[in-house]
């Protein structure tokens, strides 16, 4: 399958995956106006669009395309033409006596290590890890995780509102064999041998919904990120708070306890400043007992830390002061790599907002889109 898109100039592109197709935003030279391009794949669910940092012309798209089901599309010309994978992610054939498993969503995409051009990883629902070594054309299951003896306990396919999701696949830029992933619900897991074996990494993380809140797995990480210049520093936005870990420690620290008590530390995304491992941004949502999953009291705001979570500052200048009842999902917030970064987030109400100067000033640059699942920047 091939899809054409209007020619894109050489500049940052903000890629937007929605419940009903893919869109792109292109800023002018001064980033004062943004031009909306698309849609592509109108009517299809687009979970993730990710540019390859090793090859600026290449992108992958995780999609669920109507009757064709879950798949991956790839582009080698900055998104003008997309070609479907010849072998999308799929679990191995079940052996006699095993319950067959089928991929229902390709949910997450991560480029492989810089030393492995063409390598990509994908996370699915139900929780599966897949690898491609040819730029996303053919995908193979990672047996070390999918067939791990503990996999049925780590990923028991609990009936959560959004289903079981494998996401936040991270590759240590210093060592291609050192990897992390997260499962909602399941927890964070680490491999030091290129995915052949895995172990839980959840000490210190609360699991308030479990009979034993200190279980080694069964947690609900919403998003986990690694700092590119300081890969021993990881941040996590969890169902039960905001956390940071500094390896080789195995214990997460709940930095969300420094958030205002009236706001709490529940949300989906966490975003890092690529130049400073002490700077992070989150966008809290209402996580009270009935889990409204809306902005708190209808007043959305981004919260920033500049000291690795010891304190947080509210950033809401330009955002709606009232009656904005949306949520921002885990893949729908990002930052560019400029010295004074701009932040972008897309909402469940179909709006895209940009926050210049590290989120100090916000304005809406797109509206009336379908529900937004992901927002990423391709440099």
C-alpha positions as a Markdown table, in Angstrom:
| # | Residue | x | y | z |
|---|---|---|---|---|
| 1 | Unk | 0.0 | 0.0 | 0.0 |
| 2 | Unk | 1.3 | 3.4 | -0.9 |
| 3 | Unk | 0.1 | 6.9 | 0.2 |
| 4 | Unk | 1.3 | 10.2 | -1.2 |
| 5 | Unk | 1.8 | 13.4 | 0.8 |
| 6 | Unk | 2.5 | 17.0 | -0.2 |
| 7 | Unk | 6.2 | 17.7 | -0.5 |
| 8 | Unk | 7.9 | 18.5 | 2.8 |
| 9 | Unk | 10.8 | 21.0 | 3.1 |
| 10 | Unk | 13.9 | 20.4 | 5.1 |
| 11 | Unk | 12.8 | 21.5 | 8.6 |
| 12 | Unk | 11.3 | 20.1 | 11.8 |
| 13 | Unk | 8.1 | 18.2 | 11.3 |
| 14 | Unk | 5.6 | 17.5 | 14.1 |
| 15 | Unk | 4.0 | 14.2 | 13.3 |
| 16 | Unk | 0.5 | 13.5 | 14.8 |
| 17 | Unk | -1.1 | 10.1 | 15.1 |
| 18 | Unk | -4.8 | 10.1 | 15.7 |
| 19 | Unk | -7.7 | 7.7 | 15.9 |
| 20 | Unk | -8.6 | 8.6 | 12.3 |
| 21 | Unk | -5.4 | 9.1 | 10.5 |
| 22 | Unk | -2.0 | 10.8 | 10.4 |
| 23 | Unk | -1.3 | 14.5 | 10.2 |
| 24 | Unk | 1.8 | 16.7 | 10.2 |
| 25 | Unk | 2.5 | 20.3 | 11.3 |
| 26 | Unk | 5.2 | 22.4 | 9.7 |
| 27 | Unk | 6.4 | 25.7 | 11.3 |
| 28 | Unk | 7.6 | 28.7 | 9.4 |
| 29 | Unk | 11.2 | 29.8 | 9.9 |
| 30 | Unk | 10.4 | 31.7 | 13.1 |
| 31 | Unk | 7.8 | 29.2 | 14.4 |
| 32 | Unk | 5.1 | 31.8 | 14.5 |
| 33 | Unk | 2.7 | 29.9 | 12.3 |
| 34 | Unk | 2.2 | 26.2 | 11.6 |
| 35 | Unk | 0.8 | 24.6 | 8.5 |
| 36 | Unk | -1.3 | 21.5 | 8.9 |
| 37 | Unk | -0.6 | 18.8 | 6.3 |
| 38 | Unk | -2.8 | 15.7 | 5.7 |
| 39 | Unk | -4.6 | 13.6 | 6.5 |
| 40 | Unk | -2.9 | 10.4 | 5.5 |
| 41 | Unk | -4.6 | 7.0 | 6.1 |
| 42 | Unk | -7.8 | 8.8 | 6.9 |
| 43 | Unk | -10.0 | 6.5 | 9.1 |
| 44 | Unk | -7.2 | 4.3 | 10.3 |
| 45 | Unk | -5.9 | 4.3 | 13.8 |
| 46 | Unk | -2.3 | 5.6 | 14.0 |
| 47 | Unk | -0.7 | 4.8 | 17.4 |
| 48 | Unk | 2.9 | 6.1 | 16.8 |
| 49 | Unk | 5.0 | 7.8 | 14.1 |
| 50 | Unk | 8.7 | 7.9 | 14.8 |
| 51 | Unk | 11.6 | 9.3 | 12.8 |
| 52 | Unk | 14.9 | 7.4 | 12.6 |
| 53 | Unk | 17.7 | 9.5 | 14.2 |
| 54 | Unk | 20.2 | 7.5 | 12.2 |
| 55 | Unk | 18.6 | 8.4 | 8.9 |
| 56 | Unk | 16.6 | 11.7 | 8.7 |
| 57 | Unk | 14.6 | 10.5 | 5.7 |
| 58 | Unk | 13.2 | 7.4 | 7.3 |
| 59 | Unk | 10.1 | 7.0 | 9.5 |
| 60 | Unk | 8.0 | 4.2 | 10.8 |
| 61 | Unk | 4.3 | 4.3 | 11.6 |
| 62 | Unk | 2.4 | 1.9 | 13.8 |
| 63 | Unk | -1.2 | 1.6 | 12.5 |
| 64 | Unk | -4.4 | -0.4 | 12.8 |
| 65 | Unk | -5.8 | -0.3 | 9.3 |
| 66 | Unk | -9.5 | -1.4 | 9.4 |
| 67 | Unk | -10.0 | -4.9 | 8.2 |
| 68 | Unk | -6.3 | -5.3 | 7.5 |
| 69 | Unk | -5.6 | -5.2 | 11.2 |
| 70 | Unk | -2.4 | -4.1 | 13.0 |
| 71 | Unk | 0.6 | -3.3 | 10.9 |
| 72 | Unk | 3.6 | -1.1 | 10.4 |
| 73 | Unk | 4.2 | 1.4 | 7.5 |
| 74 | Unk | 7.6 | 2.8 | 6.6 |
| 75 | Unk | 8.8 | 5.8 | 4.6 |
| 76 | Unk | 12.2 | 6.5 | 3.2 |
| 77 | Unk | 11.4 | 10.0 | 1.9 |
| 78 | Unk | 10.3 | 11.9 | 5.0 |
| 79 | Unk | 6.7 | 10.8 | 4.8 |
| 80 | Unk | 5.7 | 11.4 | 1.2 |
| 81 | Unk | 5.3 | 7.7 | 0.4 |
| 82 | Unk | 4.5 | 5.0 | 2.9 |
| 83 | Unk | 4.9 | 1.2 | 2.2 |
| 84 | Unk | 3.4 | -1.5 | 4.4 |
| 85 | Unk | 5.7 | -4.0 | 6.1 |
| 86 | Unk | 5.9 | -7.3 | 4.2 |
| 87 | Unk | 5.9 | -9.1 | 7.5 |
| 88 | Unk | 4.2 | -7.2 | 10.3 |
| 89 | Unk | 4.7 | -8.1 | 14.0 |
| 90 | Unk | 3.1 | -11.4 | 14.8 |
| 91 | Unk | 3.5 | -13.9 | 17.6 |
| 92 | Unk | 5.0 | -17.3 | 16.7 |
| 93 | Unk | 2.6 | -20.1 | 16.0 |
| 94 | Unk | 1.3 | -21.8 | 19.1 |
| 95 | Unk | 2.6 | -25.2 | 20.0 |
| 96 | Unk | 0.3 | -28.1 | 20.7 |
| 97 | Unk | -1.6 | -27.4 | 24.0 |
| 98 | Unk | -0.7 | -23.6 | 24.0 |
| 99 | Unk | -3.3 | -20.9 | 23.7 |
| 100 | Unk | -2.7 | -19.0 | 20.5 |
| 101 | Unk | -2.0 | -15.3 | 20.7 |
| 102 | Unk | -2.6 | -12.6 | 18.1 |
| 103 | Unk | -1.4 | -9.0 | 17.9 |
| 104 | Unk | -4.3 | -6.7 | 18.2 |
| 105 | Unk | -2.3 | -3.4 | 18.1 |
| 106 | Unk | 1.2 | -2.4 | 17.2 |
| 107 | Unk | 1.4 | 0.3 | 19.8 |
| 108 | Unk | 5.0 | 1.5 | 20.2 |
| 109 | Unk | 8.1 | 2.0 | 18.0 |
| 110 | Unk | 11.7 | 2.6 | 19.0 |
| 111 | Unk | 14.8 | 2.8 | 16.7 |
| 112 | Unk | 17.6 | 0.4 | 17.6 |
| 113 | Unk | 21.2 | 1.3 | 18.7 |
| 114 | Unk | 23.2 | 3.7 | 16.4 |
| 115 | Unk | 25.6 | 0.8 | 15.7 |
| 116 | Unk | 22.7 | -1.2 | 14.2 |
| 117 | Unk | 21.3 | 0.7 | 11.2 |
| 118 | Unk | 18.0 | -0.7 | 10.1 |
| 119 | Unk | 17.2 | -2.2 | 13.6 |
| 120 | Unk | 13.8 | -1.2 | 15.1 |
| 121 | Unk | 11.8 | -2.5 | 18.0 |
| 122 | Unk | 8.0 | -2.6 | 18.3 |
| 123 | Unk | 5.7 | -3.2 | 21.3 |
| 124 | Unk | 2.2 | -4.6 | 20.9 |
| 125 | Unk | -1.0 | -5.5 | 22.6 |
| 126 | Unk | -1.2 | -8.1 | 24.1 |
| 127 | Unk | 2.3 | -7.4 | 25.5 |
| 128 | Unk | 4.9 | -8.6 | 22.9 |
| 129 | Unk | 8.3 | -7.4 | 21.8 |
| 130 | Unk | 9.4 | -7.5 | 18.2 |
| 131 | Unk | 12.5 | -6.6 | 16.2 |
| 132 | Unk | 13.2 | -5.7 | 12.6 |
| 133 | Unk | 16.7 | -5.6 | 11.1 |
| 134 | Unk | 15.7 | -4.2 | 7.7 |
| 135 | Unk | 14.2 | -0.9 | 8.5 |
| 136 | Unk | 10.8 | -2.2 | 9.4 |
| 137 | Unk | 10.0 | -4.4 | 6.4 |
| 138 | Unk | 10.0 | -7.7 | 8.3 |
| 139 | Unk | 9.5 | -8.3 | 12.0 |
| 140 | Unk | 10.4 | -11.2 | 14.2 |
| 141 | Unk | 9.3 | -11.9 | 17.8 |
| 142 | Unk | 11.9 | -11.5 | 20.5 |
| 143 | Unk | 11.8 | -14.9 | 22.0 |
| 144 | Unk | 13.8 | -14.0 | 25.0 |
| 145 | Unk | 10.9 | -11.9 | 26.2 |
| 146 | Unk | 7.8 | -13.3 | 24.5 |
| 147 | Unk | 8.7 | -16.9 | 25.5 |
| 148 | Unk | 10.2 | -16.1 | 28.8 |
| 149 | Unk | 9.0 | -18.6 | 31.5 |
| 150 | Unk | 7.8 | -15.6 | 33.6 |
| 151 | Unk | 6.0 | -13.9 | 30.7 |
| 152 | Unk | 2.5 | -15.3 | 31.6 |
| 153 | Unk | 2.9 | -13.7 | 35.1 |
| 154 | Unk | 4.6 | -10.5 | 33.9 |
| 155 | Unk | 1.9 | -9.9 | 31.2 |
| 156 | Unk | -1.2 | -11.8 | 32.4 |
| 157 | Unk | -3.5 | -9.9 | 29.9 |
| 158 | Unk | -5.5 | -8.1 | 32.6 |
| 159 | Unk | -8.7 | -6.4 | 31.4 |
| 160 | Unk | -7.6 | -2.8 | 31.8 |
| 161 | Unk | -9.6 | 0.1 | 30.1 |
| 162 | Unk | -7.0 | 0.3 | 27.3 |
| 163 | Unk | -5.9 | -3.3 | 27.2 |
| 164 | Unk | -2.4 | -4.7 | 27.9 |
| 165 | Unk | 0.3 | -2.6 | 26.3 |
| 166 | Unk | 4.1 | -3.0 | 25.8 |
| 167 | Unk | 5.6 | 0.4 | 25.5 |
| 168 | Unk | 8.6 | 2.6 | 26.4 |
| 169 | Unk | 11.3 | 0.4 | 24.7 |
| 170 | Unk | 14.6 | 1.9 | 25.6 |
| 171 | Unk | 18.1 | 1.1 | 24.2 |
| 172 | Unk | 21.2 | 2.3 | 26.1 |
| 173 | Unk | 23.2 | 4.4 | 23.6 |
| 174 | Unk | 26.4 | 3.1 | 25.3 |
| 175 | Unk | 25.6 | -0.6 | 25.0 |
| 176 | Unk | 23.2 | -2.1 | 22.4 |
| 177 | Unk | 22.7 | -5.1 | 24.7 |
| 178 | Unk | 21.3 | -3.0 | 27.6 |
| 179 | Unk | 17.6 | -2.5 | 27.1 |
| 180 | Unk | 14.4 | -1.6 | 29.1 |
| 181 | Unk | 10.7 | -2.0 | 28.4 |
| 182 | Unk | 7.5 | -1.3 | 30.2 |
| 183 | Unk | 4.1 | -3.1 | 30.3 |
| 184 | Unk | 0.9 | -1.6 | 31.4 |
| 185 | Unk | 0.0 | -3.6 | 33.5 |
| 186 | Unk | 3.1 | -5.5 | 34.3 |
| 187 | Unk | 6.0 | -3.2 | 35.2 |
| 188 | Unk | 9.4 | -2.1 | 34.0 |
| 189 | Unk | 11.8 | -4.8 | 32.9 |
| 190 | Unk | 15.6 | -4.8 | 32.0 |
| 191 | Unk | 17.8 | -6.9 | 29.8 |
| 192 | Unk | 21.6 | -6.8 | 29.8 |
| 193 | Unk | 22.1 | -9.4 | 27.0 |
| 194 | Unk | 20.3 | -8.0 | 24.0 |
| 195 | Unk | 16.9 | -9.3 | 25.0 |
| 196 | Unk | 17.7 | -12.9 | 25.6 |
| 197 | Unk | 16.8 | -12.6 | 29.3 |
| 198 | Unk | 14.8 | -10.1 | 31.3 |
| 199 | Unk | 14.3 | -9.1 | 35.0 |
| 200 | Unk | 11.8 | -6.8 | 36.8 |
| 201 | Unk | 13.0 | -3.3 | 37.8 |
| 202 | Unk | 10.2 | -2.0 | 40.0 |
| 203 | Unk | 11.6 | -1.6 | 43.5 |
| 204 | Unk | 10.2 | 1.5 | 45.2 |
| 205 | Unk | 7.3 | 1.9 | 42.9 |
| 206 | Unk | 3.9 | 1.8 | 44.5 |
| 207 | Unk | 1.1 | -0.5 | 43.3 |
| 208 | Unk | -1.8 | 0.9 | 45.3 |
| 209 | Unk | -4.3 | -1.2 | 43.3 |
| 210 | Unk | -2.7 | -4.5 | 44.4 |
| 211 | Unk | -3.3 | -6.4 | 47.6 |
| 212 | Unk | 0.5 | -6.1 | 48.2 |
| 213 | Unk | 1.7 | -2.7 | 47.1 |
| 214 | Unk | 5.3 | -3.8 | 47.1 |
| 215 | Unk | 5.1 | -6.6 | 44.6 |
| 216 | Unk | 8.1 | -7.2 | 42.3 |
| 217 | Unk | 5.9 | -6.9 | 39.2 |
| 218 | Unk | 2.3 | -6.2 | 38.3 |
| 219 | Unk | 2.8 | -2.4 | 38.3 |
| 220 | Unk | 1.3 | 0.1 | 35.8 |
| 221 | Unk | 4.0 | 2.3 | 34.3 |
| 222 | Unk | 2.4 | 4.8 | 31.8 |
| 223 | Unk | 5.7 | 6.1 | 30.3 |
| 224 | Unk | 9.4 | 5.5 | 30.9 |
| 225 | Unk | 12.1 | 7.7 | 29.4 |
| 226 | Unk | 15.9 | 7.6 | 29.4 |
| 227 | Unk | 18.1 | 10.7 | 29.2 |
| 228 | Unk | 20.1 | 10.6 | 25.9 |
| 229 | Unk | 23.3 | 12.2 | 27.4 |
| 230 | Unk | 23.0 | 10.5 | 30.8 |
| 231 | Unk | 21.5 | 7.0 | 30.2 |
| 232 | Unk | 21.8 | 6.0 | 33.8 |
| 233 | Unk | 19.0 | 8.6 | 34.6 |
| 234 | Unk | 15.4 | 7.3 | 33.9 |
| 235 | Unk | 12.1 | 9.0 | 34.7 |
| 236 | Unk | 8.8 | 7.2 | 35.0 |
| 237 | Unk | 5.2 | 8.5 | 35.0 |
| 238 | Unk | 3.2 | 5.7 | 36.6 |
| 239 | Unk | -0.4 | 5.0 | 37.5 |
| 240 | Unk | 0.8 | 5.5 | 41.1 |
| 241 | Unk | 3.1 | 8.6 | 40.8 |
| 242 | Unk | 6.2 | 10.1 | 39.2 |
| 243 | Unk | 9.5 | 8.4 | 39.8 |
| 244 | Unk | 13.2 | 8.7 | 39.0 |
| 245 | Unk | 16.0 | 6.2 | 39.1 |
| 246 | Unk | 19.8 | 6.7 | 38.9 |
| 247 | Unk | 21.5 | 3.4 | 37.9 |
| 248 | Unk | 23.1 | 1.3 | 39.1 |
| 249 | Unk | 20.5 | 1.7 | 41.9 |
| 250 | Unk | 17.6 | -0.7 | 41.5 |
| 251 | Unk | 15.2 | 1.5 | 43.5 |
| 252 | Unk | 13.0 | 4.1 | 42.1 |
| 253 | Unk | 12.4 | 7.4 | 44.0 |
| 254 | Unk | 9.0 | 9.0 | 44.0 |
| 255 | Unk | 9.7 | 12.5 | 43.0 |
| 256 | Unk | 6.0 | 13.2 | 42.4 |
| 257 | Unk | 5.6 | 13.7 | 46.2 |
| 258 | Unk | 7.0 | 17.2 | 45.6 |
| 259 | Unk | 4.0 | 18.0 | 43.4 |
| 260 | Unk | 1.3 | 20.2 | 44.9 |
| 261 | Unk | -1.1 | 18.0 | 46.9 |
| 262 | Unk | -4.1 | 19.5 | 45.2 |
| 263 | Unk | -2.7 | 18.3 | 41.8 |
| 264 | Unk | -1.1 | 15.0 | 42.6 |
| 265 | Unk | 1.3 | 13.1 | 40.4 |
| 266 | Unk | -0.9 | 11.0 | 38.2 |
| 267 | Unk | -0.7 | 11.4 | 34.4 |
| 268 | Unk | 0.4 | 9.7 | 31.2 |
| 269 | Unk | 3.4 | 11.4 | 29.6 |
| 270 | Unk | 6.9 | 12.4 | 30.9 |
| 271 | Unk | 9.2 | 14.4 | 28.6 |
| 272 | Unk | 12.9 | 15.3 | 29.0 |
| 273 | Unk | 15.2 | 18.2 | 28.0 |
| 274 | Unk | 17.7 | 16.5 | 25.7 |
| 275 | Unk | 20.5 | 18.8 | 27.0 |
| 276 | Unk | 19.8 | 18.6 | 30.7 |
| 277 | Unk | 19.1 | 15.4 | 32.7 |
| 278 | Unk | 17.7 | 17.5 | 35.6 |
| 279 | Unk | 14.9 | 19.0 | 33.5 |
| 280 | Unk | 11.6 | 17.1 | 32.9 |
| 281 | Unk | 8.0 | 17.9 | 32.2 |
| 282 | Unk | 4.7 | 16.1 | 33.0 |
| 283 | Unk | 1.1 | 16.9 | 32.4 |
| 284 | Unk | -1.1 | 15.7 | 35.3 |
| 285 | Unk | -4.6 | 14.5 | 35.0 |
| 286 | Unk | -7.4 | 13.8 | 37.4 |
| 287 | Unk | -6.7 | 10.4 | 39.0 |
| 288 | Unk | -9.3 | 10.4 | 41.7 |
| 289 | Unk | -11.2 | 7.2 | 42.6 |
| 290 | Unk | -13.5 | 7.2 | 39.5 |
| 291 | Unk | -10.5 | 8.1 | 37.3 |
| 292 | Unk | -12.0 | 10.8 | 35.1 |
| 293 | Unk | -8.8 | 11.1 | 33.0 |
| 294 | Unk | -9.4 | 14.7 | 32.4 |
| 295 | Unk | -7.3 | 17.8 | 33.2 |
| 296 | Unk | -7.7 | 18.6 | 36.9 |
| 297 | Unk | -10.8 | 20.8 | 37.5 |
| 298 | Unk | -10.8 | 21.5 | 33.7 |
| 299 | Unk | -7.6 | 23.6 | 34.1 |
| 300 | Unk | -4.8 | 22.0 | 32.2 |
| 301 | Unk | -1.2 | 22.8 | 33.0 |
| 302 | Unk | 2.3 | 21.4 | 32.4 |
| 303 | Unk | 4.6 | 21.0 | 35.4 |
| 304 | Unk | 8.3 | 21.3 | 35.1 |
| 305 | Unk | 11.2 | 20.4 | 37.3 |
| 306 | Unk | 14.7 | 21.8 | 36.9 |
| 307 | Unk | 16.3 | 19.9 | 39.8 |
| 308 | Unk | 15.4 | 16.3 | 38.9 |
| 309 | Unk | 12.2 | 16.3 | 40.8 |
| 310 | Unk | 12.9 | 18.0 | 44.1 |
| 311 | Unk | 10.5 | 20.8 | 43.1 |
| 312 | Unk | 8.0 | 21.5 | 40.4 |
| 313 | Unk | 6.7 | 24.7 | 38.7 |
| 314 | Unk | 3.3 | 25.1 | 37.1 |
| 315 | Unk | 3.4 | 26.3 | 33.4 |
| 316 | Unk | -0.1 | 27.3 | 32.1 |
| 317 | Unk | 0.3 | 30.7 | 30.5 |
| 318 | Unk | -1.9 | 30.6 | 27.4 |
| 319 | Unk | -3.6 | 27.4 | 28.2 |
| 320 | Unk | -7.4 | 27.4 | 28.8 |
| 321 | Unk | -8.2 | 28.8 | 32.3 |
| 322 | Unk | -11.3 | 26.7 | 32.7 |
| 323 | Unk | -13.6 | 24.1 | 31.0 |
| 324 | Unk | -10.9 | 22.2 | 29.2 |
| 325 | Unk | -11.8 | 18.6 | 29.9 |
| 326 | Unk | -9.2 | 16.7 | 27.9 |
| 327 | Unk | -6.4 | 14.2 | 28.6 |
| 328 | Unk | -2.9 | 14.0 | 27.0 |
| 329 | Unk | -1.9 | 10.3 | 26.4 |
| 330 | Unk | 1.5 | 8.8 | 26.9 |
| 331 | Unk | 2.9 | 9.2 | 23.4 |
| 332 | Unk | 1.2 | 12.6 | 22.8 |
| 333 | Unk | 3.7 | 15.0 | 24.3 |
| 334 | Unk | 7.3 | 15.7 | 23.2 |
| 335 | Unk | 10.1 | 18.3 | 23.1 |
| 336 | Unk | 12.3 | 19.4 | 20.3 |
| 337 | Unk | 16.1 | 19.5 | 20.7 |
| 338 | Unk | 16.6 | 23.3 | 20.4 |
| 339 | Unk | 18.7 | 25.1 | 23.1 |
| 340 | Unk | 15.5 | 26.6 | 24.3 |
| 341 | Unk | 13.2 | 23.7 | 23.6 |
| 342 | Unk | 9.6 | 23.9 | 22.4 |
| 343 | Unk | 7.1 | 21.4 | 23.9 |
| 344 | Unk | 4.2 | 20.0 | 22.0 |
| 345 | Unk | 1.2 | 18.1 | 23.2 |
| 346 | Unk | -1.9 | 16.7 | 21.5 |
| 347 | Unk | -5.2 | 16.2 | 23.3 |
| 348 | Unk | -8.0 | 13.7 | 23.4 |
| 349 | Unk | -10.1 | 16.7 | 22.1 |
| 350 | Unk | -8.1 | 16.9 | 18.9 |
| 351 | Unk | -6.0 | 20.0 | 19.7 |
| 352 | Unk | -2.2 | 20.5 | 19.4 |
| 353 | Unk | -0.5 | 23.0 | 21.6 |
| 354 | Unk | 3.0 | 24.3 | 21.5 |
| 355 | Unk | 4.9 | 25.7 | 24.5 |
| 356 | Unk | 7.8 | 27.9 | 23.6 |
| 357 | Unk | 10.8 | 28.6 | 25.9 |
| 358 | Unk | 10.5 | 25.3 | 27.7 |
| 359 | Unk | 6.7 | 25.6 | 28.1 |
| 360 | Unk | 6.7 | 29.1 | 29.5 |
| 361 | Unk | 4.2 | 30.3 | 26.8 |
| 362 | Unk | 1.5 | 28.1 | 25.2 |
| 363 | Unk | -0.7 | 28.5 | 22.2 |
| 364 | Unk | -2.9 | 26.2 | 20.1 |
| 365 | Unk | -1.6 | 25.5 | 16.7 |
| 366 | Unk | -4.2 | 22.9 | 15.5 |
| 367 | Unk | -7.8 | 22.0 | 16.4 |
| 368 | Unk | -10.7 | 19.9 | 15.4 |
| 369 | Unk | -8.5 | 16.8 | 14.7 |
| 370 | Unk | -9.6 | 13.3 | 15.7 |
| 371 | Unk | -8.5 | 12.1 | 19.2 |
| 372 | Unk | -4.7 | 12.4 | 19.3 |
| 373 | Unk | -2.7 | 9.3 | 20.2 |
| 374 | Unk | 0.9 | 10.5 | 19.6 |
| 375 | Unk | 2.9 | 13.6 | 18.9 |
| 376 | Unk | 6.6 | 13.4 | 17.8 |
| 377 | Unk | 9.1 | 15.8 | 16.3 |
| 378 | Unk | 11.3 | 14.8 | 13.4 |
| 379 | Unk | 14.3 | 17.0 | 13.0 |
